[in-house]
């Protein structure tokens, strides 16, 4: 069983490692992100599909469609 101070020290060290990795990743993403103010095509298409899915899921059903279901 580890001493609480040892456990805390290891957790703090791992925290610093993870934060450094996250900062490196964020810098790498800034380098490949398009310079325009618009989101990438993949993002726009993804949100369009989400919007379409939500519209289909929340469309009120008619009495005929409900009777068949």
Buried (B, 14 or more C-beta within 10 A) or exposed (E): EEEEEEEEEEEEEEEEEEEEEEEEEEEEEEEEEEEEEEEEEEEEEEEEEEEEEEEEEEEEEEEEEEEEE
